[in-house]
Structure formats: structure tokens, C-alpha cells
Amino acid sequence: MSIKGTKKYHLRDLPKGERLEYFWMYYKFHLLFGLLGAFLIGYTLYGVLKPKPDLQVMWMSDKYTTQCEYALRDRLESLDWDTNGDGKTRILLTYVDFEQDYHQLSYSLKSEITVLVAGQEYSFFIVNDHAWDWMRENELPATWREIGVDNDNPDDFVLVPLSTLEVFSGDYMEPLEDLYLCVAQAVPGKEAEYALQAEALRRFLADQNILSS
């Protein structure tokens, strides 16, 4: 019996050897669309339900190596930065090639930087001089007072040379020399999350002997 033509049969009415051919002929697009739909639903649910990173860092510099990125990720994952209390430190590290003054960057790179900064709530930034100038020009940096530190200069911007932080030294970390750690101001409506990040940052800086415990 041929299964070609326009007439459809129940699978149980076909010989076993022709069932797979019949199914593929009439239902392959249903199957493919079903699999695609399941993938999209699963991907969306994963994006909604996956744990949010505890530590989000933007690295804006003109020096980069793969070895440094891997070493930096390892160091960041070892930090006591668990803000959701699940016992793990999940990180998001984003690198942007900031090789010259912001006004000299290409339009596409300017747009990328703007979108990245606006789309995430970064725990802190690792910046070179060009990136720091851009942050100050756009009134992004936070002061010590804003992150809850009452030191001798509470209204100064948080700007810490990485060379003073032991965690950023060692093998493969040469691209981080001459860079700084800084922090952005709180995003309106996200004050509670900002407070958790500021607490983790203060704990980190105390561990690095920058702040008193």
C-alpha cells in the first residue's frame, strides 16, 4: 500500500514499516514548530527564573588578555559577595575596549557602552583613565558617603587603585595594572539592592585593608 497522495490514515491502520514515513510526511512541520516553541519557552523561563548574579563587574580598559579574564573570574568567584544568601557567589563580568577618550570612540561603541551601563546594576567598575573621565563627565560615580562609609573624606568619589588590592595581583593580572575600582550611584527604585551591594563592597574593602573592619 502506498502512502503517497492526499488521503490521510490513522497510524494504527498502516503497516509498521510505513508508519515513520507517513508521520514524517504529514507531521514534520508540526514537530519542528513544536520543538522550536518548547525551546523558546524553556529559554524564556530560564532567563526569568535563573538566579541573578551576586556580583556584576564592568571592566573598561584598553588592555585585555584571555588569561587575565579567566584569572579575574576565578578571583571574583572566590570573594565573599553572596547577596542572596544561597551560599554561592555568581558573577557577571563584562569587558569593554575603552582604548581612547570617549568622544573619539566610534558611534557603535558609544551606543554599546550606554546600553550596557543602563541595562545592568553593576556592583563595581574596573576602569582606566579614559573610562573614569567618561563616568565623571556623566555624573555616574558614587561617593564614600553614598556607599555608607564615613571616612575623613566622605564626599570624595570612590576610586581605589587596583594596585592597592591584593586580590587583583598575581599571575596573568598585568592588564589590570594602573586601573581603578569605582562605583556608580544608586539606580532610582533599586535602593534595597544597592544597599546589599554596598554592604558587600564595604566587607570586601575591609578584607583588602582599605577600610577598617
PASEBA-1860 file (N, C-alpha, C; in nm, 3 decimals):
! residues 213
1> MSIKGTKK> 0.084/-0.119/0.000/0.000/0.000/0.000/0.088/0.124/0.000 ~ 0.064/0.216/-0.091/0.140/0.340/-0.096/0.076/0.443/-0.006 ~ 0.158/0.523/0.059/0.103/0.626/0.147/0.110/0.763/0.079 ~ 0.153/0.766/-0.046/0.158/0.893/-0.117/0.018/0.934/-0.159 ~ 0.000/1.065/-0.179/-0.129/1.116/-0.216/-0.183/1.207/-0.108 ~ -0.308/1.239/-0.117/-0.368/1.335/-0.026/-0.446/1.269/0.086 ~ -0.478/1.145/0.077/-0.557/1.078/0.178/-0.474/1.050/0.302 ~ -0.529/1.081/0.419/-0.460/1.056/0.544/-0.517/0.932/0.611
9> YHLRDLPK> -0.432/0.862/0.681/-0.469/0.740/0.751/-0.436/0.756/0.899 ~ -0.500/0.673/0.980/-0.457/0.660/1.119/-0.330/0.575/1.119 ~ -0.236/0.612/1.205/-0.110/0.538/1.208/-0.132/0.390/1.236 ~ -0.230/0.361/1.320/-0.254/0.219/1.355/-0.304/0.139/1.236 ~ -0.355/0.208/1.132/-0.406/0.136/1.015/-0.298/0.109/0.912 ~ -0.177/0.164/0.935/-0.069/0.146/0.838/0.023/0.032/0.878 ~ 0.085/-0.032/0.781/0.188/-0.132/0.814/0.300/-0.066/0.893 ~ 0.359/-0.138/0.986/0.463/-0.082/1.072/0.576/-0.020/0.992
17> GERLEYFW> 0.612/-0.079/0.881/0.724/-0.027/0.803/0.696/0.107/0.737 ~ 0.568/0.148/0.727/0.533/0.271/0.658/0.490/0.382/0.754 ~ 0.481/0.350/0.884/0.430/0.450/0.979/0.524/0.569/0.994 ~ 0.655/0.543/1.003/0.750/0.651/1.021/0.752/0.743/0.899 ~ 0.749/0.685/0.780/0.748/0.766/0.658/0.622/0.852/0.651 ~ 0.509/0.793/0.687/0.382/0.867/0.685/0.386/0.981/0.787 ~ 0.434/0.951/0.908/0.440/1.052/1.013/0.528/1.169/0.969 ~ 0.645/1.139/0.912/0.737/1.245/0.872/0.679/1.328/0.757
25> MYYKFHLL> 0.606/1.263/0.667/0.550/1.333/0.552/0.446/1.436/0.595 ~ 0.358/1.398/0.687/0.246/1.484/0.722/0.267/1.568/0.848 ~ 0.359/1.528/0.934/0.370/1.595/1.065/0.509/1.653/1.093 ~ 0.599/1.653/0.994/0.734/1.702/1.023/0.735/1.850/1.062 ~ 0.650/1.931/0.995/0.649/2.073/1.030/0.585/2.097/1.167 ~ 0.483/2.016/1.199/0.424/2.026/1.334/0.530/1.994/1.439 ~ 0.609/1.892/1.412/0.712/1.850/1.508/0.818/1.958/1.524 ~ 0.864/2.012/1.408/0.969/2.113/1.414/0.920/2.240/1.484
33> FGLLGAFL> 0.799/2.284/1.454/0.745/2.403/1.521/0.723/2.377/1.670 ~ 0.682/2.255/1.703/0.664/2.220/1.843/0.795/2.224/1.920 ~ 0.901/2.169/1.859/1.033/2.171/1.924/1.085/2.313/1.939 ~ 1.064/2.395/1.834/1.108/2.534/1.841/1.033/2.609/1.950 ~ 0.901/2.586/1.959/0.822/2.651/2.063/0.867/2.609/2.202 ~ 0.896/2.480/2.220/0.941/2.431/2.350/1.075/2.493/2.387 ~ 1.163/2.507/2.287/1.294/2.568/2.313/1.279/2.714/2.357 ~ 1.194/2.788/2.285/1.176/2.929/2.318/1.114/2.947/2.457
41> IGYTLYGV> 1.017/2.862/2.490/0.956/2.869/2.623/1.057/2.836/2.731 ~ 1.137/2.730/2.707/1.239/2.692/2.804/1.343/2.800/2.823 ~ 1.385/2.860/2.710/1.487/2.966/2.718/1.433/3.087/2.794 ~ 1.307/3.122/2.769/1.246/3.235/2.838/1.234/3.208/2.987 ~ 1.189/3.088/3.022/1.177/3.054/3.164/1.313/3.054/3.233 ~ 1.415/3.006/3.161/1.549/3.006/3.219/1.595/3.148/3.247 ~ 1.568/3.239/3.152/1.608/3.377/3.172/1.535/3.443/3.287 ~ 1.409/3.404/3.307/1.329/3.464/3.414/1.362/3.404/3.550
49> LKPKPDLQ> 1.384/3.272/3.553/1.397/3.202/3.680/1.541/3.181/3.725 ~ 1.640/3.196/3.636/1.778/3.171/3.677/1.821/3.272/3.783 ~ 1.904/3.231/3.876/1.948/3.321/3.983/2.021/3.442/3.926 ~ 1.992/3.558/3.982/2.060/3.680/3.942/2.202/3.680/3.994 ~ 2.299/3.728/3.916/2.436/3.733/3.966/2.447/3.815/4.093 ~ 2.527/3.766/4.188/2.551/3.843/4.310/2.646/3.959/4.283 ~ 2.742/3.935/4.196/2.849/4.031/4.169/2.855/4.061/4.021 ~ 2.828/4.185/3.984/2.831/4.226/3.844/2.939/4.333/3.827
57> VMWMSDKY> 3.035/4.303/3.740/3.151/4.390/3.723/3.165/4.429/3.577 ~ 3.183/4.558/3.552/3.217/4.603/3.417/3.363/4.645/3.416 ~ 3.439/4.586/3.324/3.582/4.609/3.309/3.601/4.692/3.183 ~ 3.637/4.819/3.200/3.653/4.910/3.087/3.799/4.953/3.080 ~ 3.868/4.902/2.978/4.011/4.925/2.970/4.057/4.910/2.826 ~ 4.185/4.941/2.803/4.243/4.923/2.670/4.338/4.804/2.666 ~ 4.346/4.730/2.777/4.435/4.614/2.783/4.354/4.492/2.824 ~ 4.373/4.383/2.748/4.295/4.261/2.774/4.372/4.139/2.727
65> TTQCEYAL> 4.366/4.033/2.806/4.412/3.901/2.762/4.313/3.797/2.813 ~ 4.302/3.688/2.742/4.214/3.580/2.784/4.258/3.525/2.919 ~ 4.390/3.513/2.939/4.440/3.461/3.066/4.400/3.550/3.182 ~ 4.405/3.682/3.158/4.364/3.775/3.264/4.215/3.761/3.294 ~ 4.134/3.746/3.190/3.990/3.732/3.214/3.961/3.608/3.299 ~ 4.023/3.494/3.265/4.000/3.372/3.341/4.048/3.387/3.485 ~ 4.167/3.449/3.502/4.220/3.469/3.636/4.130/3.562/3.717 ~ 4.080/3.668/3.651/3.992/3.762/3.719/3.861/3.696/3.759
73> RDRLESLD> 3.805/3.615/3.670/3.681/3.544/3.704/3.703/3.454/3.827 ~ 3.815/3.384/3.830/3.843/3.297/3.945/3.851/3.379/4.074 ~ 3.919/3.494/4.068/3.931/3.577/4.187/3.794/3.629/4.232 ~ 3.715/3.675/4.137/3.584/3.729/4.172/3.493/3.622/4.233 ~ 3.499/3.501/4.177/3.415/3.392/4.230/3.456/3.351/4.370 ~ 3.579/3.384/4.409/3.627/3.348/4.543/3.588/3.451/4.649 ~ 3.533/3.565/4.606/3.500/3.671/4.700/3.376/3.638/4.783 ~ 3.371/3.695/4.900/3.253/3.681/4.987/3.151/3.787/4.943
81> WDTNGDGK> 3.078/3.755/4.836/2.986/3.853/4.777/2.848/3.790/4.756 ~ 2.811/3.702/4.843/2.682/3.633/4.833/2.572/3.725/4.885 ~ 2.502/3.792/4.793/2.399/3.888/4.835/2.260/3.827/4.846 ~ 2.241/3.704/4.795/2.107/3.644/4.805/2.101/3.531/4.908 ~ 2.213/3.505/4.976/2.212/3.410/5.087/2.205/3.265/5.048 ~ 2.241/3.230/4.923/2.235/3.089/4.884/2.370/3.018/4.898 ~ 2.468/3.088/4.954/2.598/3.026/4.977/2.691/3.025/4.858 ~ 2.652/3.088/4.746/2.735/3.092/4.626/2.752/3.236/4.580
89> TRILLTYV> 2.865/3.261/4.514/2.887/3.392/4.454/2.883/3.376/4.303 ~ 2.773/3.419/4.243/2.759/3.413/4.098/2.802/3.548/4.041 ~ 2.880/3.545/3.935/2.935/3.670/3.882/2.893/3.692/3.737 ~ 2.891/3.819/3.700/2.876/3.859/3.561/2.987/3.959/3.534 ~ 3.080/3.923/3.446/3.193/4.008/3.411/3.178/4.052/3.265 ~ 3.175/4.182/3.243/3.160/4.238/3.110/3.282/4.324/3.077 ~ 3.345/4.296/2.963/3.461/4.374/2.921/3.424/4.465/2.805 ~ 3.468/4.593/2.814/3.451/4.689/2.706/3.587/4.748/2.672
97> DFEQDYHQ> 3.622/4.748/2.546/3.750/4.802/2.500/3.741/4.955/2.498 ~ 3.794/5.018/2.602/3.788/5.164/2.616/3.929/5.216/2.591 ~ 3.968/5.223/2.465/4.108/5.247/2.431/4.144/5.394/2.415 ~ 4.044/5.483/2.413/4.074/5.624/2.395/3.963/5.709/2.458 ~ 3.982/5.840/2.451/3.881/5.930/2.505/3.743/5.897/2.448 ~ 3.641/5.905/2.533/3.506/5.865/2.493/3.462/5.937/2.366 ~ 3.494/6.065/2.353/3.448/6.143/2.238/3.515/6.097/2.108 ~ 3.620/6.021/2.119/3.689/5.971/2.000/3.648/5.828/1.965
105> LSYSLKSE> 3.567/5.767/2.047/3.522/5.631/2.020/3.421/5.631/1.906 ~ 3.407/5.516/1.842/3.309/5.503/1.734/3.168/5.513/1.790 ~ 3.076/5.552/1.704/2.936/5.566/1.747/2.881/5.434/1.798 ~ 2.917/5.323/1.730/2.865/5.192/1.771/2.915/5.154/1.910 ~ 3.042/5.186/1.940/3.095/5.153/2.072/3.033/5.243/2.179 ~ 3.011/5.369/2.147/2.942/5.458/2.241/2.804/5.404/2.274 ~ 2.733/5.359/2.173/2.598/5.305/2.193/2.603/5.178/2.277 ~ 2.703/5.092/2.250/2.717/4.968/2.326/2.742/4.998/2.473
113> ITVLVAGQ> 2.830/5.093/2.502/2.861/5.127/2.641/2.736/5.180/2.711 ~ 2.664/5.268/2.644/2.543/5.326/2.703/2.440/5.218/2.735 ~ 2.419/5.126/2.642/2.322/5.018/2.663/2.366/4.927/2.777 ~ 2.494/4.892/2.781/2.544/4.802/2.885/2.529/4.864/3.023 ~ 2.567/4.990/3.036/2.560/5.055/3.167/2.417/5.073/3.211 ~ 2.329/5.107/3.117/2.189/5.130/3.152/2.116/4.999/3.182 ~ 2.163/4.888/3.125/2.089/4.763/3.137/2.125/4.677/3.256 ~ 2.228/4.714/3.332/2.271/4.631/3.445/2.292/4.718/3.568
121> EYSFFIVN> 2.284/4.654/3.684/2.315/4.722/3.810/2.450/4.669/3.858 ~ 2.557/4.736/3.816/2.690/4.684/3.842/2.733/4.705/3.987 ~ 2.796/4.602/4.042/2.847/4.609/4.178/2.963/4.707/4.186 ~ 3.052/4.700/4.088/3.157/4.799/4.075/3.213/4.795/3.934 ~ 3.294/4.898/3.901/3.356/4.911/3.770/3.507/4.902/3.787 ~ 3.572/4.841/3.690/3.718/4.844/3.680/3.750/4.930/3.559 ~ 3.817/5.044/3.580/3.828/5.144/3.474/3.971/5.193/3.456 ~ 3.998/5.238/3.333/4.122/5.310/3.308/4.091/5.460/3.314
129> DHAWDWMR> 4.189/5.544/3.284/4.170/5.688/3.296/4.061/5.740/3.202 ~ 4.057/5.688/3.079/3.955/5.734/2.983/3.815/5.700/3.032 ~ 3.797/5.578/3.083/3.665/5.537/3.131/3.625/5.617/3.255 ~ 3.722/5.644/3.342/3.692/5.723/3.461/3.650/5.865/3.423 ~ 3.718/5.925/3.327/3.680/6.059/3.282/3.537/6.058/3.227 ~ 3.503/5.954/3.153/3.367/5.943/3.099/3.264/5.932/3.210 ~ 3.292/5.852/3.311/3.198/5.835/3.421/3.177/5.967/3.496 ~ 3.285/6.039/3.520/3.273/6.168/3.589/3.196/6.268/3.504
137> ENELPATW> 3.223/6.271/3.374/3.153/6.364/3.285/3.003/6.340/3.286 ~ 2.965/6.214/3.303/2.823/6.178/3.303/2.765/6.167/3.445 ~ 2.840/6.212/3.543/2.795/6.218/3.683/2.746/6.081/3.732 ~ 2.824/5.978/3.699/2.787/5.843/3.740/2.849/5.798/3.873 ~ 2.971/5.840/3.908/3.036/5.781/4.026/2.966/5.814/4.157 ~ 2.977/5.721/4.250/2.924/5.739/4.385/3.035/5.785/4.478 ~ 2.995/5.850/4.585/3.090/5.894/4.688/3.096/5.789/4.799 ~ 3.194/5.805/4.886/3.206/5.715/5.000/3.080/5.723/5.087
145> REIGVDND> 3.027/5.841/5.103/2.907/5.856/5.184/2.791/5.776/5.126 ~ 2.780/5.776/4.993/2.669/5.707/4.927/2.676/5.556/4.943 ~ 2.794/5.501/4.967/2.802/5.356/4.991/2.814/5.324/5.140 ~ 2.787/5.426/5.224/2.780/5.401/5.367/2.911/5.406/5.441 ~ 3.010/5.476/5.386/3.141/5.486/5.453/3.160/5.629/5.504 ~ 3.180/5.642/5.632/3.201/5.774/5.694/3.350/5.787/5.727 ~ 3.431/5.818/5.627/3.574/5.832/5.648/3.611/5.980/5.657 ~ 3.738/6.013/5.642/3.782/6.152/5.652/3.735/6.237/5.535
153> NPDDFVLV> 3.706/6.173/5.422/3.661/6.247/5.303/3.537/6.179/5.244 ~ 3.426/6.182/5.315/3.308/6.106/5.272/3.246/6.153/5.141 ~ 3.276/6.275/5.099/3.217/6.326/4.976/3.309/6.309/4.856 ~ 3.424/6.247/4.875/3.510/6.211/4.762/3.451/6.092/4.689 ~ 3.479/6.083/4.560/3.435/5.968/4.484/3.508/5.843/4.531 ~ 3.439/5.729/4.524/3.504/5.600/4.550/3.593/5.569/4.430 ~ 3.723/5.575/4.450/3.819/5.549/4.344/3.941/5.484/4.408 ~ 3.954/5.353/4.391/4.058/5.277/4.459/4.152/5.214/4.356
161> PLSTLEVF> 4.281/5.247/4.357/4.374/5.182/4.264/4.377/5.030/4.286 ~ 4.367/4.954/4.179/4.371/4.808/4.193/4.505/4.761/4.248 ~ 4.607/4.844/4.229/4.740/4.806/4.280/4.742/4.797/4.432 ~ 4.642/4.857/4.499/4.635/4.850/4.644/4.549/4.734/4.693 ~ 4.492/4.659/4.600/4.403/4.548/4.634/4.472/4.416/4.600 ~ 4.505/4.339/4.700/4.584/4.217/4.680/4.514/4.118/4.588 ~ 4.383/4.114/4.592/4.310/4.014/4.514/4.330/4.032/4.364 ~ 4.368/4.151/4.321/4.387/4.178/4.178/4.533/4.170/4.136
169> SGDYMEPL> 4.617/4.111/4.217/4.759/4.096/4.183/4.789/3.949/4.158 ~ 4.905/3.923/4.098/4.946/3.785/4.076/4.958/3.750/3.930 ~ 4.969/3.621/3.901/4.989/3.574/3.765/4.874/3.616/3.673 ~ 4.910/3.658/3.553/4.818/3.693/3.445/4.737/3.821/3.470 ~ 4.764/3.891/3.580/4.683/4.008/3.613/4.747/4.140/3.566 ~ 4.852/4.130/3.484/4.922/4.251/3.440/4.830/4.353/3.370 ~ 4.731/4.311/3.290/4.644/4.410/3.225/4.564/4.496/3.324 ~ 4.559/4.456/3.449/4.484/4.533/3.549/4.569/4.640/3.616
177> EDLYLCVA> 4.699/4.641/3.588/4.784/4.743/3.647/4.740/4.882/3.601 ~ 4.747/4.977/3.690/4.712/5.118/3.662/4.562/5.139/3.644 ~ 4.480/5.039/3.677/4.335/5.055/3.670/4.280/5.087/3.810 ~ 4.151/5.124/3.812/4.088/5.165/3.938/3.956/5.092/3.957 ~ 3.918/5.077/4.082/3.785/5.029/4.117/3.701/5.151/4.153 ~ 3.583/5.161/4.093/3.491/5.269/4.127/3.349/5.214/4.129 ~ 3.257/5.296/4.176/3.119/5.253/4.195/3.024/5.358/4.138 ~ 2.915/5.313/4.081/2.814/5.407/4.030/2.712/5.438/4.140
185> QAVPGKEA> 2.640/5.544/4.119/2.535/5.582/4.212/2.418/5.483/4.202 ~ 2.332/5.490/4.302/2.216/5.401/4.305/2.119/5.435/4.194 ~ 2.056/5.331/4.138/1.950/5.349/4.039/1.819/5.374/4.114 ~ 1.746/5.479/4.079/1.619/5.506/4.148/1.527/5.385/4.149 ~ 1.473/5.355/4.265/1.385/5.240/4.278/1.457/5.111/4.311 ~ 1.591/5.112/4.311/1.671/4.993/4.339/1.756/5.013/4.465 ~ 1.708/5.094/4.556/1.787/5.127/4.674/1.816/5.006/4.762 ~ 1.721/4.915/4.773/1.742/4.796/4.858/1.855/4.708/4.803
193> EYALQAEA> 1.854/4.685/4.673/1.960/4.606/4.610/2.093/4.679/4.622 ~ 2.090/4.811/4.605/2.213/4.889/4.615/2.272/4.878/4.755 ~ 2.187/4.877/4.856/2.235/4.865/4.994/2.304/4.731/5.016 ~ 2.251/4.625/4.958/2.314/4.493/4.970/2.451/4.493/4.902 ~ 2.458/4.554/4.784/2.584/4.561/4.712/2.686/4.647/4.788 ~ 2.639/4.758/4.845/2.728/4.846/4.921/2.783/4.774/5.044 ~ 2.698/4.694/5.107/2.744/4.617/5.223/2.852/4.518/5.183 ~ 2.831/4.448/5.071/2.930/4.352/5.023/3.060/4.424/4.983
201> LRRFLADQ> 3.047/4.541/4.924/3.166/4.617/4.884/3.245/4.662/5.007 ~ 3.177/4.711/5.109/3.246/4.752/5.231/3.319/4.635/5.295 ~ 3.254/4.518/5.295/3.316/4.397/5.351/3.440/4.360/5.271 ~ 3.430/4.370/5.140/3.543/4.339/5.053/3.659/4.435/5.078 ~ 3.632/4.564/5.083/3.738/4.662/5.104/3.800/4.650/5.243 ~ 3.722/4.607/5.340/3.779/4.582/5.472/3.871/4.461/5.469 ~ 3.833/4.357/5.396/3.918/4.239/5.382/4.049/4.273/5.311 ~ 4.043/4.374/5.223/4.162/4.415/5.148/4.240/4.527/5.221
209> NILSS> 4.200/4.554/5.346/4.268/4.652/5.431/4.259/4.795/5.378 ~ 4.154/4.823/5.303/4.130/4.959/5.257/4.042/5.033/5.357 ~ 3.947/4.962/5.416/3.863/5.017/5.521/3.888/4.943/5.649 ~ 3.863/5.011/5.760/3.873/4.943/5.889/3.751/4.856/5.908 ~ 3.769/4.740/5.970/3.659/4.644/5.989/3.555/4.699/6.086
END
